[in-house]
Amino acid sequence: MRHPVHPARLGIALTLALAATGCSTTAGDGSRGADTKPTARASATAASITSCGRRLSFAEPPKRTVALDQTSTETLLELGLQDRMAGTANLKTKIPARYEAAYAEVPVIAPKIATGEQLRSSATDFAVAGSTDLFTADRAGTREELAALQVPTFVSAVDCPQHSPAGTTPFELLFSDYENLGKVFGARERAGKLAADQRAAVTKAGENAAELPEGVDRPTVVYLYSVFNGMPYVAGRTGLPSEMSRIVGAENAFDDVDEDWPEVSWEEIAERDPDVIVIGDLSERGRPGDSAAEKRATMNAHPVISRLPAVRDDRILEVPGIELDPSVRSVHALGLLAQGMKDLGYVR
């Protein structure tokens, strides 16, 4: 059950908490890997960035950051910033092994979506989220409420493409998150390396995309994310898989649906008759129909879907489902897609 934010109590509590946190006094730019208990000691340098249309200014790096979702948590851990984190929330799947030691150092303020009450208990001085919908009055509080309390709020640029130059790709928006957070925490070197490494991974994924002759259609892909109450949820035009498809020389079969993960019917999937089906394995989430095996079984048992060439000929790829949403892990899924399309003969 969600608890509403009470702005007056939130204001008093957070103001007192912020006063108690004092000033930041650290130096350096950590560069150790996340699997060796990383730490990115932030340099005491003022920084200003723009996040989702809001200008944020910092006299010094934050000391008590709260990550409101798994995406933000893993980005901060990848940057070695666990010693700057006062809390995390809304974990959907298991934390990867390389982050486990660092994650163990961070308090969990909420197992699911954090409320204003839970946020203020953390005495945060910076709140980071992958999407704007976590900053609402009945969740962590609005960005305006938190700004009035001198708590800056960061939202991933992927969720606010309208505030970036037209044509900026989702991956570039993701990389800009790393770079902006690097500025805020004085961890520019590590953030820059992460962005550079992932840019190189995106380039590599696109190297084998075939140049098709005029009039020849690109291979189509359906991304099956989940099956809930027997109904399939697939990637629409605004989700990251559409960009992944473009990079590897394919096309998302539901690019005409202006949603991230729309519910469709099995008959609609059959009508699109995709060349390839990509299954998002959400086994760790544990809901009925989440695992790749369950999704395969559902398709094999369906009287129409089972007859599709992609199913009949096993042109099915499996990737971790959480990696199909924009995160520090998404380049891994992109690499699996690129290799899978190559193995199936659709790219060079």
C-alpha positions as CSV (number, residue, x, y, z in Angstrom):
1,M,0.0,0.0,0.0
2,R,1.4,3.4,-0.9
3,H,1.5,6.2,1.7
4,P,0.9,9.8,0.6
5,V,3.6,12.3,1.1
6,H,2.8,15.0,3.6
7,P,4.8,18.0,2.3
8,A,4.9,19.8,5.7
9,R,6.3,16.8,7.6
10,L,8.6,16.0,4.7
11,G,9.9,19.5,4.7
12,I,10.7,19.7,8.4
13,A,12.2,16.2,8.6
14,L,14.4,16.6,5.5
15,T,15.6,20.1,6.4
16,L,16.7,18.8,9.8
17,A,18.3,15.8,8.2
18,L,20.2,17.8,5.6
19,A,21.5,20.1,8.3
20,A,22.8,17.1,10.2
21,T,24.7,15.7,7.2
22,G,27.3,18.4,7.2
23,C,29.8,19.1,4.3
24,S,31.5,16.7,2.0
25,T,35.2,16.3,2.5
26,T,36.7,13.7,0.0
27,A,39.1,13.8,-2.8
28,G,40.1,11.8,-5.9
29,D,38.4,9.9,-8.7
30,G,38.1,6.2,-8.1
31,S,38.8,3.8,-10.9
32,R,38.7,0.3,-9.3
33,G,36.4,-2.3,-10.9
34,A,33.0,-3.0,-9.3
35,D,33.9,-6.6,-8.7
36,T,36.7,-5.5,-6.4
37,K,34.7,-3.5,-4.0
38,P,35.0,-0.2,-5.9
39,T,34.9,3.2,-4.4
40,A,34.9,6.5,-6.3
41,R,36.1,9.1,-3.7
42,A,34.5,12.3,-5.1
43,S,36.6,15.4,-5.5
44,A,35.2,18.5,-3.7
45,T,34.5,20.4,-7.0
46,A,31.4,22.4,-7.7
47,A,29.3,21.1,-10.6
48,S,26.2,22.0,-12.6
49,I,24.2,19.7,-14.9
50,T,20.8,19.7,-16.5
51,S,18.5,16.7,-15.8
52,C,15.2,16.3,-17.5
53,G,14.8,20.0,-18.0
54,R,15.9,21.0,-14.5
55,R,19.2,22.7,-13.7
56,L,21.0,21.2,-10.8
57,S,23.9,22.8,-9.0
58,F,26.2,21.3,-6.4
59,A,28.7,23.2,-4.3
60,E,30.2,19.8,-3.4
61,P,29.6,16.1,-4.3
62,P,26.5,14.6,-2.6
63,K,27.2,12.4,0.5
64,R,23.8,10.7,1.0
65,T,22.4,9.7,-2.4
66,V,19.3,7.5,-2.7
67,A,18.7,5.5,-5.8
68,L,15.0,4.9,-6.3
69,D,15.2,2.0,-8.7
70,Q,17.5,-0.9,-9.7
71,T,18.7,0.9,-12.8
72,S,19.9,3.9,-10.9
73,T,21.4,1.7,-8.2
74,E,23.5,-0.4,-10.6
75,T,24.7,2.7,-12.4
76,L,25.9,4.2,-9.2
77,L,27.5,0.9,-8.2
78,E,29.2,0.6,-11.6
79,L,30.7,4.1,-11.0
80,G,32.0,2.9,-7.6
81,L,29.8,5.3,-5.6
82,Q,28.4,3.0,-2.9
83,D,30.1,5.0,-0.2
84,R,28.0,8.0,-1.3
85,M,24.7,6.1,-1.1
86,A,22.3,6.4,1.8
87,G,19.7,4.1,0.3
88,T,18.3,2.0,-2.5
89,A,14.8,0.9,-3.4
90,N,12.6,-1.1,-5.9
91,L,14.9,-4.0,-6.6
92,K,13.2,-6.1,-9.3
93,T,15.7,-8.9,-9.9
94,K,18.9,-10.2,-8.3
95,I,21.9,-7.9,-8.2
96,P,24.7,-9.2,-10.5
97,A,27.5,-10.9,-8.7
98,R,30.0,-8.2,-9.6
99,Y,27.9,-5.6,-7.6
100,E,27.0,-7.8,-4.6
101,A,29.8,-6.7,-2.2
102,A,29.2,-3.0,-3.0
103,Y,25.4,-3.4,-2.8
104,A,25.7,-5.0,0.7
105,E,27.0,-1.6,1.9
106,V,23.9,0.3,0.9
107,P,20.8,0.4,3.1
108,V,17.5,-0.8,1.5
109,I,15.0,1.9,2.4
110,A,12.2,0.2,0.5
111,P,11.9,-3.3,-1.1
112,K,9.5,-1.8,-3.7
113,I,8.7,1.8,-4.7
114,A,9.8,4.2,-2.0
115,T,7.4,6.6,-0.4
116,G,8.1,10.1,0.9
117,E,8.3,8.8,4.4
118,Q,10.9,6.2,3.5
119,L,12.9,8.8,1.5
120,R,13.0,11.3,4.4
121,S,14.1,8.6,6.8
122,S,17.3,8.3,4.8
123,A,18.4,11.9,5.3
124,T,19.1,12.1,1.6
125,D,20.9,15.0,-0.1
126,F,20.4,13.7,-3.7
127,A,17.7,11.4,-5.2
128,V,18.3,9.6,-8.5
129,A,15.7,7.7,-10.6
130,G,15.4,6.1,-14.0
131,S,12.0,7.6,-14.6
132,T,10.0,10.7,-13.7
133,D,7.1,8.6,-12.4
134,L,9.0,7.8,-9.2
135,F,8.8,11.5,-8.3
136,T,5.1,11.9,-7.6
137,A,3.2,13.1,-4.6
138,D,2.1,9.6,-3.7
139,R,5.6,8.1,-4.1
140,A,8.9,9.8,-3.2
141,G,7.5,13.4,-3.6
142,T,7.5,15.7,-6.6
143,R,10.7,17.2,-8.0
144,E,9.3,20.6,-7.0
145,E,8.7,19.5,-3.4
146,L,12.1,18.1,-3.1
147,A,13.8,21.1,-4.8
148,A,12.1,23.3,-2.2
149,L,13.9,21.2,0.5
150,Q,17.2,21.6,-1.3
151,V,17.2,17.9,-2.4
152,P,18.2,17.8,-6.1
153,T,16.5,15.1,-8.2
154,F,18.1,13.4,-11.2
155,V,16.1,11.6,-13.8
156,S,17.7,9.5,-16.6
157,A,17.9,11.3,-19.9
158,V,16.4,8.2,-21.5
159,D,13.1,9.0,-19.9
160,C,13.2,12.7,-21.1
161,P,14.4,12.6,-24.7
162,Q,12.5,15.8,-25.4
163,H,15.1,17.7,-23.4
164,S,18.0,16.4,-25.6
165,P,18.9,17.3,-29.2
166,A,16.6,15.7,-31.8
167,G,17.9,12.4,-33.0
168,T,19.9,11.6,-29.9
169,T,19.9,7.8,-29.6
170,P,18.7,6.0,-26.4
171,F,22.2,4.6,-25.9
172,E,23.7,8.1,-26.1
173,L,21.1,9.4,-23.6
174,L,22.2,6.6,-21.3
175,F,25.8,7.4,-21.7
176,S,25.1,11.1,-20.9
177,D,23.7,9.9,-17.6
178,Y,27.0,8.3,-16.7
179,E,28.9,11.5,-17.7
180,N,26.6,13.8,-15.8
181,L,26.7,11.7,-12.7
182,G,30.5,11.6,-13.1
183,K,30.5,15.4,-13.0
184,V,28.3,15.6,-9.9
185,F,30.4,13.1,-7.9
186,G,33.8,14.1,-9.2
187,A,34.1,10.7,-10.8
188,R,34.6,12.0,-14.4
189,E,37.4,9.6,-15.3
190,R,35.5,6.5,-14.4
191,A,32.3,7.7,-15.9
192,G,34.1,8.7,-19.1
193,K,35.7,5.3,-19.4
194,L,32.3,3.5,-18.8
195,A,30.7,5.6,-21.5
196,A,33.6,5.1,-23.9
197,D,33.6,1.3,-23.4
198,Q,29.9,1.0,-23.9
199,R,30.0,3.2,-27.0
200,A,32.6,0.8,-28.4
201,A,30.3,-2.1,-27.6
202,V,27.4,-0.5,-29.5
203,T,29.7,0.1,-32.5
204,K,30.8,-3.5,-32.4
205,A,27.2,-4.7,-32.3
206,G,26.5,-2.9,-35.5
207,E,29.6,-3.9,-37.4
208,N,28.0,-7.0,-39.0
209,A,24.7,-5.4,-39.9
210,A,24.2,-6.3,-43.6
211,E,23.6,-3.6,-46.2
212,L,20.4,-4.8,-47.8
213,P,19.7,-4.2,-51.5
214,E,17.0,-1.7,-52.5
215,G,13.5,-3.1,-52.0
216,V,14.6,-5.9,-49.6
217,D,13.1,-5.6,-46.2
218,R,15.1,-5.9,-43.0
219,P,14.4,-9.0,-40.8
220,T,11.7,-8.4,-38.2
221,V,11.9,-9.2,-34.5
222,V,9.3,-9.5,-31.8
223,Y,10.6,-8.9,-28.3
224,L,8.5,-11.0,-25.9
225,Y,9.0,-9.4,-22.5
226,S,6.4,-11.0,-20.3
227,V,3.2,-13.1,-20.4
228,F,0.6,-12.0,-17.9
229,N,-2.8,-13.7,-17.5
230,G,-2.0,-15.4,-20.8
231,M,-1.5,-12.2,-22.7
232,P,1.9,-11.2,-24.3
233,Y,3.7,-7.9,-23.6
234,V,6.1,-6.9,-26.4
235,A,8.4,-4.1,-27.2
236,G,6.8,-1.1,-28.9
237,R,8.4,1.8,-30.7
238,T,9.5,3.8,-27.7
239,G,11.3,1.0,-26.0
240,L,15.1,0.4,-26.2
241,P,14.6,-2.8,-28.4
242,S,13.6,-0.7,-31.4
243,E,17.1,1.0,-31.2
244,M,18.7,-2.4,-30.7
245,S,17.0,-3.7,-33.8
246,R,18.2,-0.7,-35.8
247,I,21.8,-1.2,-34.7
248,V,21.9,-4.8,-35.8
249,G,20.1,-4.2,-39.1
250,A,16.7,-5.5,-38.1
251,E,13.3,-4.0,-37.4
252,N,11.1,-4.2,-34.3
253,A,7.8,-5.8,-35.6
254,F,5.8,-3.6,-33.3
255,D,7.5,-0.3,-34.2
256,D,4.0,1.1,-35.1
257,V,2.9,1.0,-31.5
258,D,3.8,4.1,-29.6
259,E,4.5,2.5,-26.2
260,D,7.4,0.9,-24.4
261,W,5.8,-2.5,-23.6
262,P,2.2,-2.7,-24.9
263,E,0.0,-5.6,-24.3
264,V,-1.0,-7.3,-27.6
265,S,-2.7,-10.5,-28.6
266,W,-1.1,-13.7,-29.8
267,E,-3.0,-13.3,-33.0
268,E,-1.4,-9.9,-33.6
269,I,2.0,-11.5,-33.2
270,A,1.0,-14.2,-35.7
271,E,-0.1,-11.5,-38.2
272,R,3.3,-9.9,-38.0
273,D,5.0,-13.3,-38.6
274,P,8.4,-12.2,-37.3
275,D,11.6,-13.6,-38.6
276,V,13.0,-13.8,-35.1
277,I,11.5,-13.8,-31.6
278,V,13.6,-12.5,-28.7
279,I,12.5,-13.7,-25.3
280,G,13.2,-11.6,-22.2
281,D,14.0,-14.1,-19.5
282,L,12.7,-12.7,-16.2
283,S,13.1,-15.9,-14.1
284,E,14.5,-13.9,-11.2
285,R,11.4,-11.8,-10.9
286,G,9.5,-15.0,-10.3
287,R,6.0,-14.2,-11.6
288,P,4.0,-16.8,-13.5
289,G,5.1,-16.8,-17.2
290,D,8.3,-14.8,-16.5
291,S,10.9,-17.5,-17.3
292,A,12.1,-18.1,-20.8
293,A,11.1,-21.8,-20.5
294,E,7.5,-20.8,-19.6
295,K,7.3,-18.5,-22.6
296,R,8.6,-21.1,-25.0
297,A,6.1,-23.6,-23.6
298,T,3.3,-21.1,-24.0
299,M,4.2,-20.5,-27.7
300,N,4.7,-24.2,-28.4
301,A,1.2,-24.9,-27.0
302,H,-0.6,-22.1,-28.9
303,P,-2.4,-23.5,-31.9
304,V,-1.4,-20.5,-34.1
305,I,1.9,-19.3,-32.7
306,S,3.3,-22.8,-32.7
307,R,3.0,-22.9,-36.5
308,L,5.0,-19.7,-37.1
309,P,8.3,-20.4,-38.9
310,A,10.2,-18.5,-36.2
311,V,8.8,-20.9,-33.5
312,R,8.8,-24.0,-35.7
313,D,12.4,-23.5,-36.8
314,D,13.6,-22.3,-33.4
315,R,14.6,-18.8,-34.5
316,I,14.3,-17.8,-30.9
317,L,16.9,-15.8,-28.9
318,E,17.0,-15.5,-25.1
319,V,18.3,-12.4,-23.3
320,P,18.0,-11.3,-19.7
321,G,14.7,-9.4,-19.6
322,I,15.9,-6.6,-17.3
323,E,18.5,-5.7,-19.9
324,L,15.9,-4.8,-22.5
325,D,15.1,-1.7,-20.4
326,P,17.7,1.0,-20.5
327,S,20.4,0.4,-17.9
328,V,24.1,-0.1,-17.5
329,R,23.6,-3.7,-18.5
330,S,21.8,-3.1,-21.8
331,V,24.9,-3.3,-24.0
332,H,25.2,-6.9,-22.9
333,A,21.7,-7.7,-24.3
334,L,22.6,-5.8,-27.5
335,G,25.7,-8.0,-27.9
336,L,23.6,-11.2,-27.4
337,L,21.2,-9.9,-30.0
338,A,23.9,-9.1,-32.5
339,Q,25.6,-12.5,-32.1
340,G,22.2,-14.3,-32.2
341,M,21.2,-12.6,-35.5
342,K,24.6,-13.5,-36.9
343,D,24.3,-17.1,-35.9
344,L,20.8,-17.2,-37.5
345,G,22.3,-15.8,-40.7
346,Y,20.5,-12.5,-40.8
347,V,23.7,-10.4,-40.6
348,R,27.2,-10.8,-41.9
